[in-house]
Amino acid sequence: MDMQMIGGLFTLFSGETDVSGYLPLLRLAAAEVRRALREDADETDVRLCYLAAAVANLRYREIWGTREGVTAVYAGNLPAAPDGVKDSMAQRLVAAYRAVCKELLRDETFVFLGIGGCDAGTD
């Protein structure tokens, strides 16, 4: 994955202008995406950069939500969007890019099926 591209996309998603303070967050997001890859997936696929940047943006929102709690309001000015809306949009962005990268990622779902005609109580 191209870390410069991930950084550029992160600035687009988060609104931050300087990514230098967020490099550990970007590396962590890229590692999270790498762990989810199928063994035969091409790590250089550009879609993964979008997913990693979206994950970094979600983690950024989670950090700021924990750190700040509530957005401060000065002189009657309201924030452009409530933090809950920003968090929801960040989650939707990750979900959208996961869908775009579906064939590159391992399927993490678990399906429990019963087998008809088997009697578990007999030897």
Helices and strands as residue ranges (DSSP letters): H 3-14, G 20-22, H 23-36, H 46-68, H 83-100, G 102-104
